[in-house]
Amino acid sequence: MNLLNLFRHSENVEQYSAGQKIFDEGQSGDVMYVVLQGEVEILAHGQPIGTVGPGDLLGEMALIDSKARSATAMALSDCQLAPVNEKRFLFMVQEHPFFALHVMRTLVGKLRVITPKV
């Protein structure tokens, strides 16, 4: 699924400069983001655990389970992010069922990275 196509006309795009924090680990979160431009580094306990770029999601765990953020997100370059709150998320799931599958695949991919191989 091409999230850039789905979110390219978002009206409430947020801009972040290189080095700017997007959210902090432990912070409450009620929005996830689609990266439209730039790169974002994800850190857990101060250690880098991944990078996301155009068309990728970040912050989806806090949106889905209404718990505190499990990681910090920092702009590696100037970024444009499309925020997705719960209302928009539910609309996207209803109007684009494959969006829900894409979010689930993103979550599973992140779990596979941190889950020890048997």
Summary of the structure (lengths in Angstrom):
residues: 118
radius of gyration: 13.6
end to end distance: 30.0
largest distance: 45.0
contacts: 333
relative contact order: 0.24
helix: 33%
strand: 33%
